[in-house]
Every structure is written in structure tokens, then in C-alpha cells.
Amino acid sequence: MRRILALVVAGLLAACSSGGTVASTTSTPTVPVSTTPTTDPGEDCRRLAEDAVDYLEEVVSGLEGITADELADRSRWPDVLLGLEARGEELDRRRADLGCDLGAVQQEVVLRAAELPAEGPLARLLLDLLLGRTG
């Protein structure tokens, strides 16, 4: 989970490093998002996925109104992004403690994240990166 969140934020930073503008993205997925889980992660692991999506929703909300310049400067990050590594480590630890299959939990997160609303270009880019809707 930590790796997914870190990769998405790294993608956001890379997208923002080109002069402070965020490229618009399409809403057409390049990799189709499955709407039916292929593996049932179990009740505890579904709760873990829900917690990960809740955090992702906090990140998306925290990015609303943030400019690319602010995102490129870690000292200007909102608190929700500053806690990214610690929150990801906590989710990874819980996943390991519960014996959850990483792929099944990730699939649950992606399925649930596909329904999150995103206001603002950075929030949309974050979800587009996570959901494979960018090239």
C-alpha cells in the first residue's frame, strides 16, 4: 500500500515538475478497471482496503486547491501528504498482520477509488494515475 501511494505521489511530482502546470488527462482508462473482484480478500482485508481508500480520499481532498508549485515544494505540502509514508507503513503492517494478499487488497482499493470524486487538476491526476487512466 505504501508503495502504491508513494508511486502515485511521485507521478504527481513528475507531472508537476514541468513548469508548474498540470497536464489535463482523459477519463478514458488505458487499462480497463475491473468491476468484479477476482479474489475475495476477506472481511478484515476489505476493511483494510476501506481504510486505504478513506486515506486516499483525504489525500484527494487535501490536493483540492493545491498548485503544482506547492506540490513541488515539500515544505508547502498539506499535512495529509506529509503523513504519507507513515500512513502507508501502517497500512502495510496491518496487511501483513492480517495475512492479506497484497494484490487482492490493491484490487479492492482500485475498485473503490474509481468511485471517488476529484475536484481540481491535481486530485484528478492522482486518481487518473492510480486508476491507469493516463498514458
C-alpha positions in Angstrom: 0.0 0.0 0.0 2.8 2.4 0.9 4.4 1.7 -2.5 1.2 2.4 -4.4 0.7 5.7 -2.6 4.3 6.7 -3.0 4.3 5.9 -6.7 1.2 7.9 -7.3 2.6 10.9 -5.4 5.9 10.5 -7.3 3.9 10.6 -10.6 2.2 13.7 -9.4 5.5 15.3 -8.6 6.9 14.3 -12.0 3.9 15.7 -13.7 4.3 19.0 -11.8 8.0 19.4 -12.4 7.4 20.7 -15.9 7.0 24.4 -15.1 4.1 24.4 -12.6 1.3 23.3 -14.8 -0.7 20.1 -14.7 -1.4 18.4 -17.9 -5.1 17.6 -18.4 -5.9 13.9 -18.5 -8.6 12.0 -20.2 -11.2 10.0 -18.4 -10.8 7.0 -20.7 -8.8 4.3 -19.0 -5.9 2.9 -20.9 -6.1 -0.2 -18.7 -9.7 -1.2 -18.0 -10.6 -1.2 -14.3 -12.3 -4.4 -13.4 -15.6 -4.0 -11.8 -15.7 -7.5 -10.4 -13.1 -8.7 -7.9 -11.3 -11.9 -9.0 -10.2 -12.6 -5.4 -12.3 -12.1 -2.3 -9.8 -10.6 0.2 -12.0 -11.5 3.2 -13.7 -9.2 5.7 -10.7 -8.0 7.6 -8.8 -7.3 4.4 -11.8 -5.5 2.9 -11.8 -3.2 6.0 -8.1 -2.6 5.4 -8.9 -1.6 1.8 -11.7 0.7 3.0 -9.2 2.4 5.4 -6.7 2.8 2.5 -9.4 4.3 0.3 -10.5 6.6 3.2 -6.9 7.8 3.4 -6.8 8.2 -0.4 -10.0 10.3 -0.2 -8.3 12.5 2.4 -5.3 12.9 0.0 -7.6 13.8 -2.9 -9.4 16.3 -0.7 -6.1 17.7 0.5 -5.0 18.3 -3.0 -8.0 20.4 -3.9 -6.8 23.9 -4.4 -3.1 23.0 -4.2 -1.0 24.3 -7.1 1.7 22.4 -8.9 4.3 24.7 -7.5 3.1 24.0 -3.9 3.2 20.2 -4.6 6.7 20.5 -6.0 7.9 22.1 -2.7 7.6 19.6 0.1 7.7 22.4 2.7 4.3 23.6 1.3 2.6 20.1 1.3 -0.7 19.7 3.2 -0.5 17.6 6.3 -2.2 14.7 4.6 0.7 14.3 2.2 3.3 14.8 4.9 2.0 11.7 6.7 2.0 9.7 3.5 5.0 7.4 4.4 3.9 6.7 8.0 0.3 6.0 6.9 1.5 3.7 4.1 3.7 1.8 6.5 0.8 1.4 9.0 -1.4 0.0 6.2 1.4 -2.4 5.1 1.9 -3.6 8.7 -1.8 -4.2 9.1 -1.9 -6.1 5.8 1.0 -8.3 6.9 -0.5 -8.8 10.4 -3.9 -9.9 8.8 -2.2 -12.0 6.2 -4.0 -10.2 3.4 -3.0 -10.8 -0.2 -1.4 -7.6 -1.5 -2.9 -8.0 -5.0 -6.4 -8.6 -3.6 -6.2 -5.6 -1.3 -4.9 -3.4 -4.1 -7.7 -4.5 -6.4 -10.3 -3.6 -3.7 -8.6 -0.2 -3.3 -8.7 0.5 -7.1 -12.3 -0.6 -7.4 -13.4 1.7 -4.6 -11.1 4.6 -5.7 -12.8 4.5 -9.1 -15.9 6.0 -7.4 -14.1 8.9 -5.6 -14.9 12.4 -6.8 -11.9 14.6 -7.6 -12.1 18.4 -7.7 -9.2 20.2 -9.2 -6.5 19.1 -11.6 -4.1 17.5 -9.1 -6.8 15.5 -7.4 -8.0 14.2 -10.8 -4.4 13.5 -11.9 -3.8 11.5 -8.7 -6.9 9.3 -9.4 -6.0 9.0 -13.1 -2.5 7.8 -12.2 -3.9 5.3 -9.7 -6.6 4.0 -12.0 -4.3 3.8 -15.1 -6.2 6.5 -17.0 -3.1 8.3 -18.1 -0.6 7.4 -20.8 
